[in-house]
C-alpha cells in the first residue's frame, strides 16, 4: 500500500494528484467502511490520521447536465462537477455529511479526480465526514440527519 500524500497548499497538492493519477484509486490503508444505524455506510479511521493528509483520491465519471437522468436514490451520490455532474468512484461517495466536518473534498476537474483531504487530526474509530454544502439536502428532497 502506498503512503498517503501530505497536502501542500499549492504546488505540492498538484504534484500529489499527478503522481497518484497512475495509481488510482488510492484509499489510505488507515480507513475502513462501517455501517451506522441511522445514516447507513460511512468511512472511519482505523488509527490516528494527521491534518492535511489526502486519505483518498478517486476518478469520477463526468456527465453533461442533460446527458443522463438519475432516479432519486442514485441522485444522492451525484456531485456537481464544473458545468455538469459527476459520479464519484472509490469510497468517496460514502463519506457522510457533517456541519462540523473533519475532511473536505478537493477536486481536480482537468484530470477528473476527487480527493478527500483531512482538515484536522482524526482519532482512531472516528468517522471521516465532509460538508455537502448548503443546498445538497434541499435539492434532493432529503431530510438532513445530524452526525
C-alpha positions as CSV (number, residue, x, y, z in Angstrom):
1,X,0.0,0.0,0.0
2,X,1.3,3.4,-0.9
3,X,1.9,6.0,1.8
4,X,-0.6,8.9,2.0
5,X,0.4,12.2,0.5
6,X,0.9,15.3,2.6
7,X,-1.0,18.3,1.3
8,X,1.0,21.4,0.4
9,X,-1.4,24.3,-0.2
10,X,-0.4,24.9,-3.8
11,X,2.2,23.0,-5.8
12,X,2.6,20.0,-3.5
13,X,-1.1,19.2,-3.9
14,X,-0.8,19.3,-7.7
15,X,2.3,17.1,-7.7
16,X,0.4,14.6,-5.5
17,X,-2.5,14.4,-7.9
18,X,-0.2,13.9,-10.8
19,X,1.8,11.2,-9.0
20,X,-1.4,9.4,-7.8
21,X,-3.1,9.5,-11.2
22,X,-1.3,6.4,-12.3
23,X,-2.1,4.5,-9.1
24,X,-5.9,5.1,-8.9
25,X,-8.0,4.5,-7.0
26,X,-6.0,5.4,-3.9
27,X,-7.5,4.7,-0.5
28,X,-5.4,5.1,2.7
29,X,-5.0,1.8,4.5
30,X,-6.0,3.5,7.7
31,X,-9.6,3.7,6.6
32,X,-12.4,1.2,6.7
33,X,-16.2,1.2,6.0
34,X,-18.6,0.9,8.8
35,X,-22.4,0.6,8.9
36,X,-24.3,3.1,11.1
37,X,-27.9,2.5,12.1
38,X,-29.3,5.9,11.3
39,X,-27.3,7.0,8.3
40,X,-26.0,3.9,6.5
41,X,-22.5,3.4,5.4
42,X,-19.6,5.7,6.4
43,X,-15.8,5.8,6.5
44,X,-13.9,5.5,9.8
45,X,-10.3,5.8,10.8
46,X,-8.5,2.5,11.9
47,X,-5.8,4.6,13.5
48,X,-5.0,8.3,14.1
49,X,-4.7,10.4,10.9
50,X,-3.0,13.7,10.9
51,X,-4.3,17.0,9.5
52,X,-3.6,17.9,5.8
53,X,-3.5,14.3,4.5
54,X,-5.1,13.1,1.3
55,X,-6.8,9.9,2.5
56,X,-8.4,9.1,-0.8
57,X,-8.0,10.0,-4.5
58,X,-10.5,8.6,-7.0
59,X,-11.7,9.2,-10.5
60,X,-15.1,10.4,-11.4
61,X,-17.5,9.7,-14.3
62,X,-18.3,13.1,-15.7
63,X,-21.8,13.7,-17.2
64,X,-23.1,16.7,-19.1
65,X,-26.1,18.2,-17.1
66,X,-28.7,17.0,-19.7
67,X,-26.9,13.8,-20.9
68,X,-28.2,11.4,-18.2
69,X,-31.0,11.2,-15.7
70,X,-30.8,9.7,-12.2
71,X,-33.5,8.3,-10.1
72,X,-33.9,9.7,-6.6
73,X,-31.7,7.1,-4.9
74,X,-28.9,7.4,-7.4
75,X,-29.1,11.2,-7.3
76,X,-27.9,11.0,-3.6
77,X,-24.4,10.0,-4.9
78,X,-24.1,12.5,-7.8
79,X,-22.0,15.7,-7.2
80,X,-21.7,19.0,-9.1
81,X,-18.7,19.0,-11.4
82,X,-17.8,22.1,-13.4
83,X,-20.8,22.8,-15.6
84,X,-22.2,19.3,-15.2
85,X,-22.5,16.4,-12.8
86,X,-20.2,13.5,-11.8
87,X,-20.5,10.1,-10.2
88,X,-17.5,9.6,-7.9
89,X,-15.8,6.2,-7.6
90,X,-14.0,4.6,-4.7
91,X,-15.3,5.3,-1.2
92,X,-15.7,9.0,-2.0
93,X,-19.4,8.6,-2.4
94,X,-20.0,7.2,1.2
95,X,-18.3,9.9,3.3
96,X,-21.2,11.3,5.3
97,X,-22.1,14.9,5.9
98,X,-21.4,16.9,9.0
99,X,-21.7,20.6,9.7
100,X,-18.6,20.0,11.8
101,X,-16.7,18.1,9.2
102,X,-13.1,16.8,9.6
103,X,-12.4,16.4,5.9
104,X,-13.1,18.3,2.7
105,X,-13.5,17.4,-1.0
106,X,-10.6,18.6,-3.2
107,X,-11.4,18.4,-6.9
108,X,-9.1,18.3,-10.0
109,X,-11.6,19.0,-12.8
110,X,-8.9,18.8,-15.5
111,X,-7.9,15.2,-14.6
112,X,-11.3,14.1,-13.4
113,X,-10.2,13.3,-9.8
114,X,-11.9,13.8,-6.5
115,X,-9.8,13.7,-3.3
116,X,-10.6,13.6,0.4
117,X,-8.3,15.8,2.5
118,X,-8.3,15.8,6.3
119,X,-8.6,19.4,7.7
120,X,-7.9,18.4,11.3
121,X,-6.4,15.4,13.2
122,X,-8.7,12.4,13.2
123,X,-8.7,9.9,16.0
124,X,-8.9,6.1,15.8
125,X,-12.5,4.9,15.3
126,X,-13.7,8.5,14.4
127,X,-15.9,8.8,11.3
128,X,-14.5,10.9,8.5
129,X,-17.0,13.4,7.3
130,X,-17.3,16.2,4.7
131,X,-19.7,19.1,4.4
132,X,-22.0,18.6,1.4
133,X,-22.8,22.3,1.2
134,X,-25.9,24.4,1.9
135,X,-28.2,23.2,-0.9
136,X,-27.3,19.5,-1.2
137,X,-30.2,18.2,1.0
138,X,-32.9,20.6,-0.2
139,X,-32.0,20.0,-3.8
140,X,-32.7,16.3,-3.4
141,X,-35.7,16.5,-1.1
142,X,-33.8,14.7,1.7
143,X,-34.0,15.3,5.4
144,X,-30.7,16.3,7.0
145,X,-29.6,14.0,9.8
146,X,-27.1,15.1,12.4
147,X,-24.0,13.0,13.0
